[in-house]
Amino acid sequence: MAKILVTGGAGYIGSHTRYALEKRGHSVVVADNLSRGYKDAVPAGMLRVIDISETEKMERLLREEAVEAVIHFAAYIAVGESTEKPELYFSNNVSGSLALFEAMLAAGVKRVVFSSSAASYGIPKKVPIPEDEPAAPINPYGESKVMVEVMMRWLDKYRGLRGIPLRYFNACGAEPAAGLGERHDPETHLIPLMLRAVQTGKPMTIFGDDYPTPDGTCIRDYIHVSDLADAHVLCVEHLLNGGASDAFNVGTGDGHSVREVLDAVERVTGKPVPHTMGPRREGDPPSLVADSQKLRRALGWTPQRADLDRIVSDAWAFAQGHR
Ligand SMILES: NC(=O)c1ccc[n+]([C@@H]2O[C@H](COP(=O)([O-])OP(=O)(O)OC[C@H]3O[C@@H](n4cnc5c(N)ncnc54)[C@H](O)[C@@H]3O)[C@@H](O)[C@H]2O)c1
């Protein structure tokens, strides 16, 4: 069992992955600057409040904790904010990642799993999207992910930094029994927004019902955060066992429309979702679904919690505890 540093481990996906790593028997240290995360998402004693851009501190931490591999989640994640302040995204997500990689190289830690995104594909030509679909981001957030993937390829080739970028589709769900779930502020993700509308009675907006999809609303691939966490565990173990660098999509391979999600939320909560129908949002492709065969074949990963009602009921259980 290994010692693993989780950057951004006080955030949504990082906290679930920390939990999954511990369940597998790994030992974890979390590095987070708490800019967008929650101290109470990390067990006492495991959190180091540090910014990934602090190379020297990070190198010291890696050495002192005898870290063997890093899972790197720390980043800003809001597409809209990235169009208002692209420089923030290039600074935090790109320069921050470079500083982290420098610290890793200095400390001799040469295994990293990185949170990339389906946003790297932009508006894909082929759906389900295979990993060899060219990168074509349409916002600075997506570009920041592509830039880090590019750095990783060169650092792999010339510095032996073995890395796996995982391109996530729509992370959702929760691990309510562990007190973990989605708490973004501001929240931009569909399921928590619908649950909040149920709780507060204030309508949420659905952006567009005139897309070329069967019911007119956008189709996305909703992947349970704990299935996503399991994919990280498999990938970090693969690297620790001497496995090669590679890039993988992480999605279920099934798409659900916004209306289908709304129906699931109403089924699970037993209440109507107050909503209004708005116009399309710029840059929203009609359908984004992963071709997830590569990860299934290479590492035997299969999503265990793909059922939409299961996803929504886990998110609902968490939301009720954190109203
Ligand atoms: N949530 C999704 O659906 C989704 C989809 C695709 C990719 N991703 C990627 O997954 C990763 C995690 O996403 P999330 O939803 O858990 O986000 P989150 O905001 O909940 O977590 C990110 C964490 O990183 C920390 N952080 C940010 N900048 C930091 C810095 N410079 N130094 C140290 N800590 C820093 C924040 O405090 C926060 O705890 C991100 O890289 C994101 O781009 C998320």
The ligand as a MOL file (V3000), in Angstrom:
LIG
                    3D

  0  0  0     0  0            999 V3000
M  V30 BEGIN CTAB
M  V30 COUNTS 44 48 0 0 0
M  V30 BEGIN ATOM
M  V30 1 N -16.8460 18.4640 -11.0760 0
M  V30 2 C -16.8140 18.0280 -12.3420 0
M  V30 3 O -17.8540 17.6390 -12.9170 0
M  V30 4 C -15.5150 17.9810 -13.0970 0
M  V30 5 C -15.5260 17.5520 -14.4370 0
M  V30 6 C -14.3200 17.4940 -15.1350 0
M  V30 7 C -13.1240 17.8060 -14.4930 0
M  V30 8 N -13.1330 18.2300 -13.1990 0 CHG=1
M  V30 9 C -11.8500 18.5620 -12.5610 0
M  V30 10 O -11.7330 17.8120 -11.3620 0
M  V30 11 C -10.9900 18.5480 -10.3870 0
M  V30 12 C -11.7740 18.5970 -9.0970 0
M  V30 13 O -13.0570 19.1800 -9.3330 0
M  V30 14 P -14.0880 19.3990 -8.1470 0
M  V30 15 O -15.4420 19.4070 -8.7250 0
M  V30 16 O -13.7660 18.4710 -7.0400 0 CHG=-1
M  V30 17 O -13.6900 20.9050 -7.7210 0
M  V30 18 P -13.6710 21.5810 -6.2770 0
M  V30 19 O -13.6560 23.0490 -6.4990 0
M  V30 20 O -14.7060 20.9970 -5.4030 0
M  V30 21 O -12.2450 21.1270 -5.7100 0
M  V30 22 C -11.0410 21.7310 -6.0950 0
M  V30 23 C -10.1820 21.8700 -4.8560 0
M  V30 24 O -8.9120 22.4090 -5.2350 0
M  V30 25 C -8.5320 23.3930 -4.2840 0
M  V30 26 N -7.6110 24.3170 -4.9610 0
M  V30 27 C -7.8770 25.1270 -6.0290 0
M  V30 28 N -6.7630 25.7850 -6.3810 0
M  V30 29 C -5.7780 25.3910 -5.5260 0
M  V30 30 C -4.4010 25.7220 -5.3920 0
M  V30 31 N -3.8060 26.6270 -6.1890 0
M  V30 32 N -3.6730 25.1150 -4.4240 0
M  V30 33 C -4.2620 24.2180 -3.5910 0
M  V30 34 N -5.5570 23.8720 -3.6680 0
M  V30 35 C -6.3150 24.4520 -4.6210 0
M  V30 36 C -9.8350 24.0270 -3.8420 0
M  V30 37 O -9.7330 24.6690 -2.5700 0
M  V30 38 C -10.7720 22.8210 -3.8180 0
M  V30 39 O -10.7820 22.1840 -2.5590 0
M  V30 40 C -10.7050 19.9040 -11.0020 0
M  V30 41 O -9.4050 19.8840 -11.5360 0
M  V30 42 C -11.7290 20.0040 -12.1240 0
M  V30 43 O -11.2920 20.8260 -13.1620 0
M  V30 44 C -14.2980 18.3250 -12.4820 0
M  V30 END ATOM
M  V30 BEGIN BOND
M  V30 1 1 1 2
M  V30 2 2 2 3
M  V30 3 1 2 4
M  V30 4 1 4 5
M  V30 5 2 4 44
M  V30 6 2 5 6
M  V30 7 1 6 7
M  V30 8 2 7 8
M  V30 9 1 8 9
M  V30 10 1 8 44
M  V30 11 1 9 10
M  V30 12 1 9 42
M  V30 13 1 10 11
M  V30 14 1 11 12
M  V30 15 1 11 40
M  V30 16 1 12 13
M  V30 17 1 13 14
M  V30 18 2 14 15
M  V30 19 1 14 16
M  V30 20 1 14 17
M  V30 21 1 17 18
M  V30 22 2 18 19
M  V30 23 1 18 20
M  V30 24 1 18 21
M  V30 25 1 21 22
M  V30 26 1 22 23
M  V30 27 1 23 24
M  V30 28 1 23 38
M  V30 29 1 24 25
M  V30 30 1 25 26
M  V30 31 1 25 36
M  V30 32 1 26 27
M  V30 33 1 26 35
M  V30 34 2 27 28
M  V30 35 1 28 29
M  V30 36 1 29 30
M  V30 37 2 29 35
M  V30 38 1 30 31
M  V30 39 2 30 32
M  V30 40 1 32 33
M  V30 41 2 33 34
M  V30 42 1 34 35
M  V30 43 1 36 37
M  V30 44 1 36 38
M  V30 45 1 38 39
M  V30 46 1 40 41
M  V30 47 1 40 42
M  V30 48 1 42 43
M  V30 END BOND
M  V30 END CTAB
M  END
